């Protein structure tokens, strides 16, 4: 079927991301639907379309002088001609208008831009209501804020648990750490707040096509108020090509059959409209593609951009692989992993040779003498029921004086990952495990993740422990760090721990619990869980009293069919007291270790900071809340948390409004990042905004995060177990940057995986009905948060059977009046007014295009005309979180 040259000698898919080594000097991308692209099918006279990049020397000089600005490029996923970089002063983003100004840079690239003359800046009309004035973020809510979890999948046989304990245990949430996940998969746009987040991937398909009359560049901008101008720029250099230069998409024949290009190239059309269309040599394509192109209309391919010349609208690329049919789980998943540079290849024999030889492995006698022996203590794990990589365990021993000895025991991964070994290098490159709905792409080989390091019950395990003497109120009286050996007495699930918390006096029957080692009893474990819960409640209360912030967003958990792997159903994941218990002690351990390594190595500590929210976007949110009459206090993280927790009642409408506001508050938030303490001069920048603490790090998940392995090595040096790693602050900062990049990619992949499964659920089980709350009102559409599923969608007026619709502002509040066509000619048209915070009924239904689905407003009956407060008895109850 395929041409002999079809499988190219490219780097194998799923190997690390060194794609840039394959690229020519201009191996960057352009946007597909650019109007100029459509008008040019050949290179014509080789006239340059893009500017030549500046020299490195000129760029370096310009950055020093401040005449050039660097930043990470974000391309709006719905309007790919719009791109942005953050403003260094935290003000409104800098706007990059069009593909030419973007100069072949792709989403996520670190670029250098030059500001355009002021008369070419973007002008925003004061009444702009259908326009984004900020770059489109893809859910940049830091894990530290959401404390959420990758929900458990109800799937026998899929033992690669996608569950993630927030910060603490699996991935990266930290509230910072509970059992965590990434946030909701379908968050894509950030806008002026009365104009909400949009659905991803569809260039306003089905929406009225309107020229952007709300924004324009004007020669006469001097007459406009200053705040209505947005600085605009053009890309003059790409400092780092962070985009993988790989894309999934479809093959098409070129339109002009008589052109010379038609005989040499096919056109690759990426699914992600932010990536340019790409010429690929016909010799790379299946042999019968030219004669039977329709046979491949639904086949998903991977293409890599190899070059992009100054004189071409399109990039040049090579087909790397045919994935399979679009809309199927595994081809789509492989495409997502490849696009985001996730290494999902098997580990090499060289890496596997780093393991201890002779299995089953037992603790060497010399290691016993070097460690504190805790094997007789009542120590246990609490994890999602399907988890197999258990990095943390807990203990709680009552003391005679009424206090407690509490321990957090973390798998000693660094013992099995020698510094500088092949295993160390591949773990550093991967930097994180990646949690998909149906499986995990591990950072370390499974033998390590699930056997050698995993704190499985009733086996001797090497650990790194933090042990405190705590009062019942959570006050720290003493603290100890050290290498230990433990023997977990049981593997509790969150459900087991939750039942213990909810039944403090009932003896839980043995049949309801997992096996417990004979040295300990279920009553002993139950008492320990209750004591930990009591202390955790106090720690949590104190944390929020001290000014911490948590933004819980709705998270989806799927039930998968055991045979087909298809989603059978989904629900919003509930975050309960057992999750919070684990979270509090993981946070406590991470903070303790951060202080310990920073005291020991002020210039070489690997820490984690969370910058405060972006000023401009926060100001927009403040203005929006004022317009809506919401008394929100944004002066600090704690003040915001207090506003969100104290302003709302427990009725359904109030809870829905809290969900919407939580979602809006997430948009100005920046990502938490790893950094080397010696690379930042101002200690004030070390702070963690969401946790409201001066120092924080990641110590508790070394099986799935390489940053934690580095922190373990630093802690070992601080305790005198080993020499300080010979690493300069600049080198450690580069490792931190790589961890940040890979964690961000992992987060995006997780979101896209959730989005993929939800889209398939709509296709297989839809249409799905749910109550929704209006988040933003536009001229000819409105945005909703679908409460049962936690997804955000845009509802377009022209997709509804309306007689007319009318947009206006009542005071400062946007309002869209819909006049429905009567179903019966004898009836009067029904009028429905859409305003922010309205509760409405929507139907999610699949579209003809694979994995696309739309939200349609249900025709209102008389109950749809009631005030939102009167609608509370209708519709489905969403599962509450927290």
N, C-alpha and C positions, 0 to 999 in steps of 0.2 A: 504493500500500500504506500509505503513511504520511499522517498528518493534515498539512494545510498548515502547522500551527504546530509540527510535530514537531521540525524543526531549529530550535533556539532561538538567539536572538542572544546566546549566551554567548561568553566569550572562546574563541578557537579552541583546540581540543585541541592539546597539544604546545607551547603558548606558555608564557612564564614564569609563575611560580607565584603571581601576585598574586591568588589566589583570595579572599583575605580582603576585598578591596575589594568583592566581590559580596555579602558576608555581612552580615546584620543584626547587632545587638549580641549575639545569642546564637548566632551561626552555628557551632555546635560540635556534637559527635555523641554518641549513646548506644549502648549495647550491645543487640544484637538479641534475644538469648534471655532477657533479663531477665524474671523471673517476673511482675513487675508489668506489663510490657508486654503479656503475654498476657491479663491479666485486664481490660484497658481497651481497648476498640475506639473509643471516642469520648472527647472531652475532658470529657464529663460537666459538672460544675458549675464547671469552670475552676479547680478547686482546685490550688494550686501543688504540683508534684512536686519541683521543684528550688529550692534557695535562690537568692535574688537575689545577684548578685556584689557584693562589697564595692566601695567607691569607690576610685579610684586613690590618693587622699590617704591613706585608711585603710590601704591595702595598703603604700604607701611607708613610712608610720609603723611599721606592724607588722614590716616587714622590717628596719628600722633597730633596733627594740627587740629583735628576736629572738623575738617572739611568733608570727610567721609564717615559713614556710620556702618557698623556691622550688626548683624542680627540674624536670627533664624527665620527663614521665609515660610510664611503660611499662605497657602492658596485656598480661596473660598471653594469648598467642594461643590457648591451649587452654582456659583457664578465664577467660572474658572478664569475669567479675564481679570478678576480682582485678586490682588495679593497684598500682603502686609508684612512689615517687620515691626517688632516692638520698639517703641521710642525709648532711648536710654534714660530719659528723665521720668519715665512712668506715665507720661501723658498719652494723648491719643496716638494710636498706632500710625506709623508712616505708611502711606498708600502707594502701591505700585500698580499703575493702570495699564493692563494689557500685556499680551505675550511679548511684544517687542521690548517694552521697558523691563520685563522680567529677564530678558537676555539669556534664555536657555537654562535658567536655574529651575530646580524642581522643589516640590514641597518638602520642607525639612532641611534643605541645604543651608549652610552657614554662608551668608552672602555679605558683600560690601556694597552699599548704595551711595549714590550722590544725589543730594536734594536738587530738585528742579527749581527754576526761577519761580518766585511767588505767584506770578500771573498764571502759571500752569498748575497750581495746586488745586486739589479737589475742593469744590464748593458744596456745602451741605445746606440745603434750604432749611430754614428754621422749622417749617411744618413737615419736613421729611417724615413720611410714615411708612414707606415701603422699601426702606433702604438700610443696609447694614453700613455702619460707620466704623466698625472695628473689624479686625481680621476674624475669619471664621476659625474658631478653635474646635478641636475635636476633643471634647470633654476633658478639660485640663484640671478637673478637680483632683487635688492630690489625695493619695490613698490615706494620708494622715488625717484627712478631714472626714472621710466617710466611714471609716471603721467597719466597712461592709465586708461581706463574704462572698466568695465564689460559692454560690449555693450548691447544695448537694444534689447530685443527679440520682434519681431513683432508677438505677439500672444495674441489674445483676449481670455479672460477666464483664462489665467495663470497670476493671479495678484500678485503672489509672485515674486516681481521684482528681477531678477538676476542682475540688474544694480547696479553698485557700484560706489559711488563717491569717487574719489581717496582721500585718506586720509581724506579729509574733510568729505565726506559724507559717503560713505559706507565703503568699506573695507579698503584698506590699501595702497593705492598707495600714495604717497605723492609725489608728484613730488618734495616735498612730497605731497600735497593734491589737487586733482582736482577731477574728478569723476573717481574712479579708479578700476582697475581690477588686475588680475594677468596677468603675461605674457603668451605668446603663449604656448600652451599645449604640444608641441612635442619637447621641448628642453631637451636633455638628456645627452649629453656627453661633456666633456671638454677635449680638446686635445691640443697637440702641434699645433700651429695655422694654419699651412698649412694643417692640417688634421682635418676636422671639426666635428660638432655635428652629432651624429648618430640617426637613428630611434630607438625608444624604443621597447623593449620587444622581439626582434627577435635575436637570437644568430647567427647573420650573416647568417640567413637562405637565401638560394639562392645565397649566395656569395661563391666564391671559398674557400675551407677549406685550410688554410695555417697555418702551424706551425708558431709560432711567431719567425720568424728568425731574426726579427729586435731587439728583446730584449732577453737577456739570462743572467744567472748568471754564473760567471766565476771564476775559481780558480785563474786565472792569470790576475785578474783585475788591477794589479799594472801597467801593460803596457798601460792602457787606460787613456786618459785624465780625470782629476777629475770630470769635469762637466758631463761626460757620466755615472756616477754612481748615482743611486737613492737609498737613504737609505731604507732598508727593515726591517720589524719587524714582531713580532707575538703577538697575543692577549694573555694576561696573566690574565685578570680580566675584568668583566663587571661592571662598576660603576653604571650604570642606564640602565635598559632595556626600552628604549624609543620606540622601535618598538612594535606595538600592539600585536604581536604574533598571529594575526588573518590573514587568507589568503583566497582568493577565488580561486577556481580551480575545478578539475575534479577527479572523482573516477575511479580507475582501479583495476583489479584483479592483484595479484602478479604473476610474471612470472612462478615461480616454483610451479606447482600444487601439487607436492609430499611433499613439505616442511611442517613442523609443523606450520610455520607462515601463510601459505596459508589458514589454517583452522580457524585462529583466526583474521587475519587482512586483510584489503584492503589497497591499496596504494592511498594516496591523492597527486595529482600532482598540485602544485600551478601555477596559471597563471603567477605570478611574479617569474621569474627564480632565483631571489636573495634569495627566501625563500626555505628551504629544502623540499624535498619530505617527506611525513609524513605517518607513520603507523597509521591507525585508526581501532578500533575494529569493526569487522563485525556486532556485535550486535547494533552498532550505525547506520549502513547503512540501506537503504530500504530493506524490507524483501526479495524481489525477485532480489536483486542486483546480487547475486552470480549466479543465474540461467539465468538472462537476463541482463547481464552487458551492452549490446549494447543499451538497452533502455535508459540508463543514460549517454550515450557518450557525449551528448550535454547539460547535466544538470549542472548548476553552483551550487556548494556547498560552504559553509563557514566552515572552520576548524580552530580550535585553538590549537596551540602548547602547550602541557602540560609539557613536559619534553624532555630532550635530553641528553642521557647518554654518558659518555666518550667512551664507547665501541661500539657505533652504528653510522653508517653513516647517518641513518635517525632519524628524531625526532619522538616522540610519540604525538598523538593528539586526539582530539575528534571532531566529526562532530557537528556543532552547528545548521545548518539550510540548507535546500534546497532552493535556491533562485529562480530558474526558468531556462528558456532557455538562454544559452549563446548568446550574441549578441543583446539581447533586452534591452531597455533603463533602465527600473526599476530594474531588477535583477542586471545588471552591476553597476548601481548607488548605490544600497544598498551594493554591494560588496566593492566598492571604499570607501564608508563612514565607513564601518566596519573595513576594513584594516587599515585605518588611525585614528581609534579610535574616530570618530565623534559621539557624543551623539545625535541621532535623535529620541529618544523616546519622548512620550508625557510628558508634565510637570505634576508632581504629584499634588494631591489635596492639600497637605501640602504647596506646593509652591504657588498654586493659591489662597490659603487663605490669603496670604500676601497682596493681592490687597485691595484697599479701598472697603468697602462694600457699597452697594446701588448705582447702576449705573442708569442713566448716572452720572458720577462724575462731581462735580463743585468745583471751587477753594474755599477753606475755607476762611471765612472773615479774620481770624487772619493772613493768609498767604498774603493777599492783603496788610496789614499794614507793613509787613516785607520786601516788595519788591518795587523796582522802577517800577511804572506803565507806560508801554509803549503801552498800548492797542490802543491809538488814533494815534500812529505813522504809517506811511506807511511802513509796514514790509511784506516781501513776501519770499516764498521759490522758489528755482530753482532746479529741480530734473529730472531724467529720467521720461518719461511720464507714465510709469507703476509703479513707486515707491509708496509704501504705508507707509514706515517707514521713516518719514522726520525728520532728527535730527537737521538741521540747517536752519536758515533764515537770511536774510540780510535787512539792511535799509540804506538809504543815504539821509540825509537832508541838503539842501543847507543853508549856513549861510550868514548873511548879509555882512561879510567881504570877501566873495568869496571862503571861505574854506567850508569844508563839515564835518558833523557829520555822521560817518559811524559806523554801528553796525553789529556785528556777534552775533547771538542769538542761543544758543545751548540748546536742550531739557534737562531739569533738571531731568535726570534719577535717580540721587542719592536720590532725594526726595521720589521716589517710591520704592527704593531698600534699605531698612534699613540694616545698617551694622550688620552682624552676623545672619541675618534671613535666612530661608531656600531658599528664592529667591536669596539672596546674594550669598549663597554657590553654588547653581547650576549655576548661572551666572559666578562666579569665575572659576568653573570647566570647563564650556564650553569655556569661555574666548573670543569667537568671533562667529559671525554669519558666516555661510558657504554658499557661493553663487555658486550654480550649474547653468547650462544652463537653466534648466526647473523649478527650484524652489530654495527656500532659507531654510536652516536649521537655525532657529533663536537662538540667544543667550538668549533672553528673551521671555516670552509668548506673543502671538500675541496681546492680549488685551493691553499690555504695548507698544509693538512695533508700533502698527497701530492705537491705540486709545488714551490711557492715555498720552503717551509721545510724540507721533508723532505730529508735528507742523501743524496740519490740518487747513485749512483756516476757518476764521470766527468763531473760538472758542477760548476761553481763555486758554492759555497754560503757564505753568511754565517754565522759561528758566534761563540759566546762560549766561550773556552777557559780551562781551568785546566791549567797545565803544571808538572810537578815534575821535579826531579832526584832520583832514588831509588836507593838501594843495592839490590843483589839481595835483601836481606832486607826491603825495603820502608821503610827509614828515609828520612824526607824531609830532603834536604840544601838544597833551594831550591824556591821556589814562585813562579809568575807567573800573574797573571790578566789577561785582555785580550780585546778584539775581534779576530777573526781571519777569514781567508778560507781555505777548504779545498777540496780536490778529492778526494773519496773514491775510492780506487782499486778497491774492490770491495764488494759487498754479501754478506757471509757470513751464512748461517743458523747457528743453534745447532748443527745437525747437522754442518755444515762445520767449525766451530771444534772441536767435540768429536772429530771424526775426526782433526784435526791434533794435538790433545792426546794422543789415544790412539796415534798413530803418529808419535812424535817423530823417528824416523830414516828413515821411509819417505817417498819422494817421492810425493805424492798426484797421480795422473794428472789432467791438465787437464779431462778429460771429467767428472770427479767434482766439479769446482769451478765457481763462477760465473765470468763474464768478469772479467778483471783488466786494468786499463789498461796499455798497452804500456810506460809508463815504469817499471813495477814488475813483479816476477816472483812466481810462486806461492811460490817458496822464501823470498823476502823476507817475504811475508805470513805464511807458516808459522812462520818464526823469530820474528816479532813476537808471534804468538799464543802460542808456547811461552814466550817471555820474560815476557809479561804473565801467563800462567798461573803461572809460577814465583813472581813477585812477589805475585800474588793469594793464593796458598797461604800465603805468609808473613804477609801482611796479615790474612788470616782467622784463622790460628793465633794471632796476637798479639791480635786483637780478642776472641777467646773467652778467651784467657789473662787479658785485662784485665777480663773480667766481663760480656761480652755474652750475650744469651739469644736462642735461636731455637726457635720451636715450629712445626715442620713438620707440617701436617695433610694428609691425603689430599685430592687435588684430582682432579676428573674432567675428562677430555677426551673429546669426542664425535667420531665419524665421521658425517658427514651425507650423505644421498643427494643427488646433484647435481641430480636432476630435481625431487624432492618437497620437499627440505629437511628431511625427517624424519630423526631419529637412527637410524643403522644399528647402531651399537655404541658402546661407551665403554671407556675404560681409565683407570687412575690415572696421572696425569702424573708423569714422573720428572724430578727436578731434578738436573742434572748439572754437571760441572766447568765447562763452557762458560757455564752460567748463573751460576755462582759467580764466574767471572772478571769478567763484566760487573758483577755486583753489587758486588764489592769496590771497583772504581774509581768507581762511581757514589756509593757511600757516602763514599768519600774526598773526592770533589768536593763533595758536599753539606755535609760537615763543614767543609771548607776555606772555602767560601763563607759558611757561617753565622758563622764567626769573623771573616771579613773585614767583612761588613756590620754585625756587632754592634760591632766596634771603631770603625767609622766613624760609626755612628748608634746609640748605646746606647739611645735612646728610640724609635727608629723602625724597628727591624729586624723583618722578618717571619720568625719562627722556628717550629720545630715541637717540641713537647714531648710526652713520654709519661709520664703520672703513674704512680706505683707501683700495685700491685694493690689492690683493695678489701679493707680490713682484715678485715671480717667473713667474707667469702667465702673469703679466704685462710686464716683461722683454721679454717673448716669443712673446708678441704682438708687442712690439717695434721692435724686430728683424724681425718679419714677415713684418711689414710695411716698414722697411728699404729694405728688399728683394724685395718688390713689388714697390719700388720707391714712396711711399706715404709719404708726408711730415707731419706726424701727431706729435703733441706735447702732450706728456703724463705727463708733469711735474706737473700738478695740474688738479683739476676737471674743472676749468674754461678754462684752456688751451685746454683740450680735447674737451670741448663743442665748443670752438671757431674753432678748427680744423674741427669738424664734420659739423658745420653750414656754414663755410666760404669756405670750400675746393671744394664744389660740385656745379655744375650748376643745372638748372631746367629741363634739358632734361631727357628723360626716362632712359637712360643708367646711367647718374649721380645719379639720384634718387635711382635706383636699387642698385648701388654700395654703396651709403650711407646706405641703409637698411642693406646690408651685413656687412659693417664695424661697424655699430651700434650694430649689433648682436654679432660680435666678441668682441667689447669693453665691452659688458655686462658680458663676461665670467670671467674676473679677479675680477669683483665686488663682494663684500661680502654683506651679508644680514644686513639690519639695525635691531637693537635690542633694546628692553627696558632694562633699568638698574636702580638701585637705586644709587643715587649720593654718598651715604655714603659707597658703596661697591667698588668704584673705587677711588684710591688715586690721580691719575694724571689727573687734569682737561683737559689736552690736549686730553685725550682719550674720553672726553665727546663730541667732535666735530662731526658734521654731514658732511661727506665728500661730498655727492651729493649736498646738499643745501649750503655747505660752510659757516655754521654758528656754533657758539660755543655751543649753547644750543637749544634743540628742544624737543617737547613732543607731545602727542596726547590728544587733548581736545575735538575735534569737532565731534566725532562719538560715543557717549556713548550708543546709542541703539544697536550698533553692535560690540563694542569692550569694554571689561571689563577694559582694561588699562585706557581708558578715564574716566570711573566711578571712579577709584582710583584717577585720577588726579583731577576730580571735587571735591572729598572729601578733597584733599590737598589744593586746591584753596579756598574752603569754610573755612578751618582752617586758611589759610593765611589772609583771610579777616575778621576773628573774628566771623564768623557765628557759629562755632562749635569748640570743643576741637580738638587738633591734634590727629589723630588716634594713638592709643597706639601700635606702631609697630616698631620693631627694624630694622635697615638697612638690616640685614641678612634675616629677614622674608620677607621684601618687595622685596629683590632681588630674593627670591624663587618664589614670585608671578610673578615677571618680567620674570623669566626663564620659568614659566609655560605658561604665555601669549606668549612668543616667540615660544615655542614648538607648541602650538595650532594654532598660526598664520601660522607657517610653514606648519603644516598638512593641514590647510584650503587652503593654496596656492596650495599645491600639488593636493588636491581634485578638486579645480577649474580647474587646468590645465588638469587633467585627464577627468573631465566632458566635457571640450571643445574637447579634443581628442576623446572621445567616440562619441560625436555628429558629429564630422567631419568624423570619420570612417564610421558611419552609413550613412551620406550624400553621401560619395563615393560609398558605397554599393547600396544605393537606387537610386541615381541620376547619378552615374558615368557611364563610365569613364569621368573624368574631365581634361580638358586641360588648360595649363597655361604657360606663360613664366616663366623662372626660371633663377637665376644667380648662377654660380658655386662659392661655398664657400671654397672648399677644394678638392685637387686632390690626390688620393691614387694610389697604384700599379694597382689595378684591379677594382676600383670603384671611384666615385666622389660624393661629397655632394653638394646639391643645396638648395637655398632658393626659394620656390615656391611663386612667387610674388603676384599672385592673392589671395592666401589664407594665406600667412604668415607662412606656415609650412616648416619644413626642412626635407629633405629626402635624402637617399643614393641611388644612381643609380648604379647597378652592371653590369659590362661588360658582364658577362655570362648570363644575362637575355636579351641581345640584339642580333640580327642576324648579328654578326660580323664575318668577315673572320679572323681578328686578332686584337690585341691591343698591344700597346707598351708604357711603362712608361719611362720617362727620366727627368733629370733636365737640364733646359737650364739656365746656370748660377746657381742661387739658386732657380729658380722658377720651381715647378713641372709641368709636362706636360704629358698628356695622349693622344696618337694618336690612333684613332679608324678607322679601315678599314671595312666599311660596305659591306656585301654581296650584290651584285647587285640584284634588283628585276627581272630584265630581263637579260637573259644570254648574250645578245649582248652588254649590258652596261658595262662600266668600274666600278670597285669598287670605292665607294665614300670615300674619306679620310676626317676625321673630327678631329680637334685638340681641346682638352679640356684643358683650363687653367683657373686659378682663375680669376673671374670677367667676364668670357664669359657669354653671354646671350644665353640660349638654350630653346627649347620647350620640355615640358615634359607632360606625360599623367599619371594621378593618377588612378589606377584601383584596385578594390577589389580583395582579394585573397580568396582561399577556406576557410581558417581558419577565424573564426568569428572575425570581427573588425580589421583584418589585411589588409593593402593595400600597394601597392608598387608604386614607381615612375619609369616610363620607358621613355627613351629618344626617342623623335620622330625622325624618319629617316630624315636626312637633305635633302632638295632640294638644288638647287644652291644657294638660299638665305642664307642657313645655313652655307655656307662657307665664308660669308663676315666677315669683321672685325666687332666686336661688335658695334662700332660707326655707322656702316652702317645699322644695323639691327633695328634701332629705330622705323621705321615706321611700323614694324610688330607686331602682337600679341595683347594681351589685355592690356589695360591701367589699372594699378592698381589704386585703389583709394588712393589719397595722404592723408597723415596725416600731420597736422601742416604745 
